[in-house]
Amino acid sequence: MQMLYNSDNFAVLQIDVPVPGDDASAPVRGGFEIVDKFARKGIFIEGAVARGFKDGVQALIDSGPTEEALDDYIAGYTALAQQPVRLH
């Protein structure tokens, strides 16, 4: 798990899960967990959605984004969030 982005509004974590096996070069599964701090909800995206998210973030980074631009982009994904964030 790696923290990729942390603002006042959102946190984005990259989660990689190795496929079981003895081979160190085995493929890795994973995705992104996105937490909306104000709504206190999160979503985990993987597969094609995760690739689209990553490509969109990379395009923003290449254009020299502001924190506001990144937050606006991430907000489009958190609109789908259903999981409440709970503290233990």
C-alpha positions as CSV (number, residue, x, y, z in Angstrom):
1,M,0.0,0.0,0.0
2,Q,1.4,3.4,-1.0
3,M,-0.1,6.9,-0.3
4,L,-0.1,8.7,-3.7
5,Y,-2.1,11.8,-2.9
6,N,-3.3,13.5,0.3
7,S,-5.1,16.8,0.3
8,D,-7.5,18.4,2.7
9,N,-10.3,16.8,0.7
10,F,-9.1,13.4,-0.6
11,A,-6.6,10.6,0.0
12,V,-5.6,8.2,-2.7
13,L,-3.8,4.9,-1.9
14,Q,-2.4,2.5,-4.4
15,I,-2.8,-1.1,-3.3
16,D,-0.9,-3.9,-5.1
17,V,-1.6,-7.6,-4.2
18,P,0.8,-10.1,-5.7
19,V,-0.7,-13.2,-7.3
20,P,0.1,-16.2,-5.1
21,G,3.1,-18.3,-6.4
22,D,6.8,-18.8,-6.0
23,D,7.7,-16.7,-9.0
24,A,8.8,-13.2,-8.0
25,S,8.0,-11.9,-11.5
26,A,4.3,-13.1,-11.1
27,P,1.7,-10.5,-12.1
28,V,0.3,-8.2,-9.5
29,R,-3.4,-7.3,-9.0
30,G,-4.5,-4.1,-7.3
31,G,-6.1,-0.8,-7.7
32,F,-6.7,2.5,-6.0
33,E,-8.6,3.3,-2.8
34,I,-10.0,6.8,-2.9
35,V,-11.3,8.4,0.3
36,D,-13.4,11.6,0.4
37,K,-12.6,13.1,3.7
38,F,-15.6,15.4,4.0
39,A,-18.2,12.9,2.9
40,R,-16.4,10.2,5.0
41,K,-16.9,7.7,2.2
42,G,-14.4,5.7,0.1
43,I,-14.3,3.6,-3.0
44,F,-11.9,1.0,-4.3
45,I,-11.4,0.9,-8.1
46,E,-9.5,-1.8,-10.1
47,G,-9.2,-3.1,-13.7
48,A,-10.2,-0.8,-16.5
49,V,-11.6,1.9,-14.2
50,A,-8.3,2.0,-12.3
51,R,-6.3,2.3,-15.6
52,G,-8.6,5.1,-16.7
53,F,-8.1,6.9,-13.4
54,K,-4.3,6.5,-13.6
55,D,-4.2,7.7,-17.2
56,G,-6.3,10.8,-16.3
57,V,-4.1,11.6,-13.3
58,Q,-1.0,11.2,-15.5
59,A,-2.4,13.6,-18.1
60,L,-3.1,16.2,-15.3
61,I,0.4,15.8,-14.0
62,D,1.9,16.3,-17.4
63,S,0.0,19.6,-17.7
64,G,1.2,21.0,-14.4
65,P,-2.0,20.7,-12.3
66,T,-3.0,22.7,-9.3
67,E,-4.3,20.9,-6.2
68,E,-7.8,22.2,-7.1
69,A,-7.6,20.5,-10.5
70,L,-6.5,17.2,-9.0
71,D,-9.3,17.4,-6.4
72,D,-11.9,18.2,-9.1
73,Y,-10.8,15.1,-11.1
74,I,-10.8,12.8,-8.0
75,A,-14.3,14.1,-7.0
76,G,-15.6,12.6,-10.2
77,Y,-14.7,9.1,-8.9
78,T,-15.8,9.7,-5.3
79,A,-19.3,10.5,-6.5
80,L,-19.7,6.7,-6.8
81,A,-18.4,6.0,-3.3
82,Q,-20.7,4.0,-1.1
83,Q,-18.5,2.6,1.7
84,P,-18.5,4.7,4.8
85,V,-15.1,5.4,6.4
86,R,-15.1,4.1,10.0
87,L,-12.4,4.5,12.6
88,H,-11.6,1.7,14.9
